[in-house]
Structures are given as structure tokens and as C-alpha cells.
Amino acid sequence: MTRMDTATILASVRELKLETVRLCFVDQHGILRGKTLVASALEDAFESGIGVPSTLLLKDTSHRTVFPIWTEGAHIGDMPLSGASDVVLRPDPNGFFPLPWSPHSAILLCEVEDRSGRKIPFSSSGVLRRAVEALAEAGYEAVFGLEVEFQVYRCIDPARDHTQTPLPPETENLTQGHQFLTETRYGEAETILDTLRRTAEAMGLAPRTVEIEMGPSQFEFTFAPGDPQTQAARYVMFRTMVKEVCQTQGLHASFMAKPRLPNAAANGWHMHQSLMSRSSGRGVFIPDRQDTLTPEASGWIAGLLEHATALCLLTNPTVNSYKRFAPFQLAPNRILWGRDNRGAMIRALMMPDDPTSRIENRVADSTANPYFAIAGQLHAGIAGLSAECSAPKPSETPYSDRAQALPTTLTAAVDEFESSSFIRKAFGPEFQRYLATLKRAEWDRYVMTISEWEHQEYFGLL
């Protein structure tokens, strides 16, 4: 992203004749929340910030507040929770995105502070910023590349009847599947894909490829490599843009990990990552010889493998996420690495003299909060480097290997996250308790919901 300042943003607002500016922050689920200001109020917002209820930071995926805000003295660390008091959104001039589909408006990303001006320790941007700082202290900078899978469906019934709230919309496919990278399928969806690509380009999100993916109505965008904070912002803005643009055209876009629709394929988010020495500027994953790992690459892979179960809550944050970990579906289900192997959790793509030498972590799905997920990759990689760990032997049979399995449920992932001394040290105990509380509430709602399977199994039998 282009570095900007307050004066430049205010001048841009006037030059573009914007009427409204949407002040947003990235919440715990990677979703944008905030308030829309008339353009004339923006200068005051830069000076004083704008208040929003602190409960926005305390909600699970049902938008329900899961912390005891009506209990006297309730708090997370030093942050008081009682009474749904305010936190402050502080505009970040480097997060300014005019909206091509809404040319009178723009999104301006914000930092979240408490009323005394202190950064919220578990805010998305703060969590990633501290991980980047830790990597810099270790002498490195990271470069990430994004591959994002999602579906776009035609909306038949938007489910807006009073009795339907909050049911999902009824949809049908835009394209049939499964015809991976098939030109004719691209032609069928070219109109909406062109719109999404052009909009992403106009927003400075730097898309590189537009692809037909495995399943019906499933697509993939990849993006130019960039630093962790740029990529996290790109991811959130892309996901927001796709959903809003599609909605204006009678379409429904979903990044759900495994939609419950006939023949629907799972949506993964593949995190390509490489490491640069801050002193030399050289990529430290570039091997000297074929089929070898540099010490840095070996340590980084070892760290990601060692802490994979603890990190699953960050890379795979929903109940539905764990339905994606199925064998032979190009998604991992075991903790291992391989050389250019798309079934492995870690895919190593490293060649002598190749400046793009990198690893690809294929574990994450498209519902992840990218700030949390990327921060987890950085902390785990740093841990592997600091301990001078070495990666185990690569696997050629990722689905039949005897390696440790990834967690199979959200509650198992919460258990791993909550008991991890690595998470406690890297992210702090406040963040650990905070996210575990949110996700346990989500799991509890899930297990207390009477499912279609239960009704079919028992209603007529017992």
C-alpha cells in the first residue's frame, strides 16, 4: 500500500468528491466493522477518533456478546468491559481505499484504542504488528503471497422475509463443475470475474491471476507478494469487496470453508511465505543445492510443524473449518511437509538461484482472520529459528503417512490453543484467554443445536 498522511487523505476526499467515509476496523473474525461518517466529519475523526461500543470486540460469529459485560469489574487484562463502554477507532492514513463500486465513498481502516489512548492488546492489527516487530528483532523480514478460494452463486431468494431471519440465502450455481482451470468455464463466469478483477486492481490490491477452481462456481484469485501487514489488509479488503460487489449484482459470494451444498468444494487459503535477511536483503530460503534446505528454511518449517495444532484456531477458526480436512482433496489432514506436494500441509518450493524460493502452508481456509493467521506463522517460524530446529524428512505420501493428524474439531483446536505455552509466550495470556472464550462460545452453540441428523435418526425411532 502507498504510504499516506492525514493531509493527503483529506485532500483526496475533496478531490474525489466523496460524500461518506466508512471508518472500519478488522474485528476478531477478520470482518470489517465501524461507522460511516459524512466527509466533512473526517478531519475531526483524525483528531479525536470516533467511539464505538467495546462489545464489537467481544462477539462470536453469531454477533452475540459472549463476555460478562453486565458484571461489576469485568475486564480483559487492563481493558474494562462493564456496561458496553466505548473504545475509540483511530483512523490509519495508510488504510485508505476509495470504493469503485460506490464512487461517492471510501473505507478507511482504523486502529482500536481504549479511551485513555492505549492500543487494545488483542486487536487484529496490534497482534500482527507485534509479530512483525518480533521478526525484525530476530533480523528478518517476511514476504507473503496469497491464494484465496471462494464461491459466487446466483441468489434466488435473499431470505429477507421476517420469518427467515437469519437464514442464509437460497442460491444456484453460476457454473457447473468439476472442471479445474477449464477455459470454457472461465468464459461462462467472465463477466463477474472481470468486474472483481478490475475492482481489485482499482483498489490497489494487486491481483495476479484469476482462476476456475475445482468445484461448481468456485474461483481463486492470487495476489502479488508483499509484506505481512499489506497482505492482511489486502485479504480483508478483497473479501469485503467480493461480497459487496456480488450483492449489488444479485449474487452471493461465500468464503465458507466447506459449504453444505451438493458438489460444493472446500475453500482454502494458501499462505506462501519467504524470509529476507534485514542485513543483506537476500532471501534466506534459497538453497545452494537441489533438494536441500537452508538452515533458515529448515528451522522455519520445523517451527510451523511443531506448533501446527496450537495455530489451527488462527488458521481454521470455525466449526465448519474442520470439515475441510479430508484426505485426497488437496487439503492437508496431517502435520508434515513435502517437496512440491499439494497434499502436504507444508509444500516446499525452493530451487538454487531462484529468488522466489518459498514455502506454502496449505492448512488455512478462507474464513481465517489474516492478521491472526499470519501472526501465527511468524511466531512459529521465529520459534523454529530461535531454537535452531531442523525439519524432519519430507513426505511423499501425505495422506497415508503416520504423521500426527491435524485437529478434527473446533473444540480440539481450542484445547490445543488454550494449553499451548508457545501461544501464551508469543501472543500473551490475555489474547489466549480472549480467543479461547470466543471460540468456546461458538462451539457450545453448535453442540446445543439440534441437527438434521439427530432429528432424522431419533424422532421416528424413539
Salt bridges, closest charged atoms under 4 A:
ASP27 OD2 - ARG33 NE 2.71
ASP60 OD2 - ARG445 NE 2.91
GLU111 OE2 - ARG129 NH1 3.07
GLU113 OE1 - ARG90 NH2 3.28
GLU113 OE2 - LYS119 NZ 3.69
ASP114 OD2 - ARG118 NE 2.87
GLU141 OE2 - ARG278 NE 3.64
GLU147 OE1 - HIS270 ND1 3.20
GLU147 OE2 - HIS272 NE2 2.56
GLU172 OE2 - ARG154 NH1 3.11
GLU188 OE2 - ARG185 NH1 2.51
ASP194 OD1 - ARG197 NH2 3.24
ASP194 OD2 - ARG198 NH2 3.91
GLU201 OE1 - ARG197 NH1 3.24
GLU244 OE1 - ARG22 NH1 3.21
ASP340 OD1 - ARG347 NH2 2.64
GLU360 OE2 - HIS270 ND1 3.30
GLU360 OE2 - HIS272 NE2 3.53
GLU360 OE1 - ARG347 NH1 2.78
GLU360 OE2 - ARG362 NH1 3.04
ASP415 OD1 - ARG440 NH2 2.65
GLU418 OE1 - ARG440 NH2 2.67
GLU442 OE1 - LYS439 NZ 2.76
GLU452 OE1 - ARG260 NH2 2.57
